[in-house]
Amino acid sequence: MPNKFLDLLSTQTLLADGAKDIYFNRLFYQQAKEPKELWELPNGEHGAAFLQNAQEYSKQVLAFFDQAITLV
């Protein structure tokens, strides 16, 4: 199931979701262009990964943006 929006991205991509919801993240990761990163939160479920791991989620997202900004 291709995602037409991933084809439009031309920047570094972070896909983050709960490890219990691996199907779509892995499909989207395969389709995304490099550079890309897949991060699966342990014990997280789709849409609730942030709520279940708010501190770690925020830490990862901020680290991703810090790295992406320095590459520009």
Contacts in CASP RR format, 6 or more apart in sequence:
PFRMAT RR
TARGET T0000
AUTHOR 0000-0000-0000
METHOD contacts of the structure
MODEL  1
MPNKFLDLLSTQTLLADGAKDIYFNRLFYQQAKEPKELWELPNGEHGAAF
LQNAQEYSKQVLAFFDQAITLV
1 27 0 8 1.000
2 31 0 8 1.000
3 27 0 8 1.000
3 28 0 8 1.000
3 31 0 8 1.000
6 13 0 8 1.000
6 28 0 8 1.000
6 31 0 8 1.000
6 32 0 8 1.000
6 33 0 8 1.000
7 31 0 8 1.000
9 32 0 8 1.000
9 33 0 8 1.000
10 33 0 8 1.000
11 68 0 8 1.000
12 35 0 8 1.000
12 36 0 8 1.000
12 37 0 8 1.000
12 64 0 8 1.000
12 67 0 8 1.000
12 68 0 8 1.000
12 71 0 8 1.000
13 32 0 8 1.000
13 33 0 8 1.000
13 35 0 8 1.000
13 36 0 8 1.000
13 37 0 8 1.000
14 36 0 8 1.000
14 37 0 8 1.000
14 39 0 8 1.000
14 60 0 8 1.000
14 61 0 8 1.000
14 64 0 8 1.000
15 25 0 8 1.000
15 28 0 8 1.000
15 29 0 8 1.000
15 32 0 8 1.000
15 36 0 8 1.000
15 37 0 8 1.000
15 38 0 8 1.000
15 39 0 8 1.000
16 25 0 8 1.000
16 38 0 8 1.000
16 39 0 8 1.000
16 40 0 8 1.000
16 41 0 8 1.000
16 49 0 8 1.000
16 57 0 8 1.000
16 60 0 8 1.000
16 61 0 8 1.000
17 24 0 8 1.000
17 25 0 8 1.000
17 40 0 8 1.000
17 41 0 8 1.000
17 44 0 8 1.000
17 46 0 8 1.000
17 47 0 8 1.000
17 49 0 8 1.000
18 25 0 8 1.000
18 40 0 8 1.000
18 41 0 8 1.000
18 42 0 8 1.000
18 43 0 8 1.000
18 44 0 8 1.000
18 45 0 8 1.000
18 46 0 8 1.000
18 47 0 8 1.000
18 48 0 8 1.000
18 49 0 8 1.000
18 52 0 8 1.000
19 40 0 8 1.000
19 41 0 8 1.000
19 42 0 8 1.000
19 43 0 8 1.000
19 44 0 8 1.000
20 43 0 8 1.000
20 44 0 8 1.000
20 45 0 8 1.000
20 46 0 8 1.000
21 44 0 8 1.000
21 45 0 8 1.000
21 46 0 8 1.000
21 47 0 8 1.000
21 49 0 8 1.000
22 40 0 8 1.000
24 46 0 8 1.000
25 38 0 8 1.000
25 40 0 8 1.000
26 38 0 8 1.000
29 36 0 8 1.000
29 38 0 8 1.000
35 71 0 8 1.000
37 64 0 8 1.000
39 60 0 8 1.000
41 49 0 8 1.000
41 52 0 8 1.000
41 53 0 8 1.000
41 56 0 8 1.000
41 57 0 8 1.000
42 53 0 8 1.000
43 52 0 8 1.000
43 53 0 8 1.000
44 52 0 8 1.000
44 53 0 8 1.000
45 52 0 8 1.000
49 57 0 8 1.000
50 57 0 8 1.000
END
